[in-house]
Amino acid sequence: MVPTTILIDEAPRCVVRPNDTKDLNRFLRNAKSYLLAEQPEGKITHRNASEEELAKWRSALALHQAWGGSDEEFFGVPL
């Protein structure tokens, strides 16, 4: 999948790159308390990352790779 922005009440929270829809749904389910930490009653949605969000994700991926991490091991970055 392409990098995906997770939104809480339409505000960007993080950018992740799940392997597939099942992976995305598992992340949303398991990360719910993290995602909603500041807004417990918030609504979680997602969309493709914007160019600005994608640039932040790529920068974080580059840092991850600089220490020897692989693409497959990198999941996402908070916004």
C-alpha positions as CSV (number, residue, x, y, z in Angstrom):
1,M,0.0,0.0,0.0
2,V,1.0,3.6,-0.3
3,P,1.7,5.8,2.7
4,T,-1.6,6.5,4.4
5,T,-2.4,9.4,6.8
6,I,-4.4,8.5,9.9
7,L,-6.7,11.3,10.9
8,I,-8.5,12.0,14.2
9,D,-11.5,14.2,13.7
10,E,-10.0,15.1,10.3
11,A,-6.7,16.3,11.8
12,P,-3.6,14.3,10.7
13,R,-2.1,12.2,13.5
14,C,0.4,9.9,11.7
15,V,1.6,8.5,8.4
16,V,1.9,4.8,8.1
17,R,2.6,2.3,5.2
18,P,0.7,-0.9,5.9
19,N,1.3,-3.9,3.7
20,D,-2.4,-4.3,2.9
21,T,-5.9,-3.4,4.1
22,K,-5.8,-6.2,6.7
23,D,-2.6,-4.7,8.1
24,L,-4.1,-1.2,8.2
25,N,-7.3,-2.4,10.0
26,R,-5.1,-4.3,12.5
27,F,-3.1,-1.1,13.2
28,L,-6.2,1.0,13.6
29,R,-7.6,-1.6,16.1
30,N,-4.4,-2.1,18.1
31,A,-3.3,1.6,18.1
32,K,-6.7,3.0,19.0
33,S,-5.6,4.1,22.5
34,Y,-2.5,5.7,21.1
35,L,-4.3,7.4,18.3
36,L,-7.1,8.7,20.5
37,A,-4.9,9.6,23.5
38,E,-5.7,13.4,23.2
39,Q,-9.3,13.0,22.0
40,P,-10.9,9.8,23.5
41,E,-14.1,10.5,21.7
42,G,-12.5,11.3,18.3
43,K,-13.3,9.7,15.0
44,I,-10.5,7.7,13.3
45,T,-10.3,7.9,9.5
46,H,-7.6,7.6,6.9
47,R,-6.6,8.8,3.4
48,N,-3.6,8.8,1.1
49,A,-0.8,11.0,2.4
50,S,-0.5,14.5,1.0
51,E,2.8,15.6,-0.6
52,E,3.8,17.4,2.7
53,E,3.0,14.3,4.8
54,L,4.7,12.0,2.3
55,A,7.9,14.2,2.5
56,K,7.9,13.7,6.3
57,W,7.4,10.0,6.0
58,R,10.2,9.7,3.4
59,S,12.5,11.7,5.6
60,A,11.8,9.4,8.6
61,L,12.3,6.4,6.3
62,A,15.7,7.8,5.2
63,L,16.7,8.1,8.8
64,H,15.6,4.6,9.5
65,Q,17.6,3.3,6.5
66,A,20.7,5.4,7.6
67,W,21.1,3.2,10.6
68,G,20.7,0.0,8.5
69,G,17.0,-0.5,8.8
70,S,15.1,-2.0,5.8
71,D,12.0,-0.7,4.1
72,E,10.0,-3.7,5.4
73,E,10.8,-2.9,9.0
74,F,9.7,0.8,8.8
75,F,6.0,1.4,9.4
76,G,5.3,5.0,10.1
77,V,5.9,8.4,11.7
78,P,3.8,10.6,14.0
79,L,2.8,14.0,12.7
